[in-house]
């Protein structure tokens, strides 16, 4: 499982713990296609970029459709989105 983007280590203790008790709503199953090592390599930036892509798809964007402009792509999320 993965826990990210829910305030862990910001407003919730335990972000760097080996074991932590989390609310079930904050825990996401790791897709079977990824190993734990790969999930950490992708990191929060890749996860957030993918959430953005999924939101665009939910609103009708399809591969090969209209162009998408990514601005401010110098950071982690933007650079992963452009890649």
C-alpha positions as CSV (number, residue, x, y, z in Angstrom):
1,X,0.0,0.0,0.0
2,X,1.0,3.6,-0.4
3,X,0.1,6.6,1.8
4,X,0.7,10.0,0.3
5,X,-0.9,13.4,0.0
6,X,-3.0,13.2,3.1
7,X,-0.9,15.5,5.4
8,X,1.5,12.7,6.6
9,X,4.5,14.4,8.3
10,X,2.8,17.8,7.8
11,X,-0.2,17.5,10.1
12,X,-0.2,13.7,10.8
13,X,2.7,12.0,12.7
14,X,4.4,9.0,11.3
15,X,5.5,9.9,7.8
16,X,8.9,8.3,8.3
17,X,7.8,5.5,10.5
18,X,8.4,1.8,9.6
19,X,4.9,1.0,10.9
20,X,2.0,3.4,11.2
21,X,-1.7,3.3,11.9
22,X,-3.5,5.3,9.2
23,X,-7.1,6.0,8.4
24,X,-8.3,3.6,5.7
25,X,-9.3,6.5,3.5
26,X,-5.7,7.6,3.3
27,X,-4.3,4.2,2.1
28,X,-4.1,3.4,-1.6
29,X,-3.4,-0.1,-2.9
30,X,-0.1,-0.3,-4.9
31,X,-0.9,-1.3,-8.5
32,X,0.4,-4.8,-9.2
33,X,2.5,-3.5,-12.1
34,X,4.8,-1.7,-9.6
35,X,7.3,-3.0,-7.2
36,X,7.9,-1.1,-3.9
37,X,11.2,0.2,-5.3
38,X,9.5,1.5,-8.5
39,X,6.8,3.2,-6.5
40,X,9.4,5.1,-4.5
41,X,11.3,6.0,-7.7
42,X,8.1,7.5,-9.1
43,X,7.4,9.2,-5.8
44,X,4.8,11.8,-5.0
45,X,5.5,13.9,-8.1
46,X,4.7,11.0,-10.4
47,X,1.7,10.0,-8.3
48,X,0.4,13.6,-8.4
49,X,1.0,14.0,-12.1
50,X,-0.9,10.7,-12.7
51,X,-3.8,12.0,-10.6
52,X,-3.9,15.0,-12.9
53,X,-4.0,12.9,-16.0
54,X,-6.7,10.7,-14.6
55,X,-8.8,13.8,-13.8
56,X,-8.4,15.1,-17.3
57,X,-9.5,11.7,-18.7
58,X,-12.5,11.7,-16.4
59,X,-13.5,15.0,-18.0
60,X,-13.3,13.6,-21.5
61,X,-9.7,14.0,-22.6
62,X,-8.5,11.1,-24.7
63,X,-5.1,10.1,-26.1
64,X,-4.6,11.7,-29.5
65,X,-7.3,14.3,-28.8
66,X,-6.8,18.0,-28.2
67,X,-3.4,19.3,-27.2
68,X,-2.6,19.8,-23.5
69,X,-0.5,22.6,-22.3
70,X,1.6,22.0,-19.1
71,X,2.9,25.2,-17.5
72,X,5.3,25.6,-14.7
73,X,7.0,22.3,-15.5
74,X,10.3,23.0,-13.8
75,X,9.3,21.1,-10.6
76,X,8.7,17.5,-9.9
77,X,5.1,17.2,-10.9
78,X,5.4,19.2,-14.0
79,X,8.5,17.5,-15.3
80,X,6.9,14.0,-14.7
81,X,3.8,15.2,-16.5
82,X,5.7,16.4,-19.5
83,X,7.7,13.2,-19.6
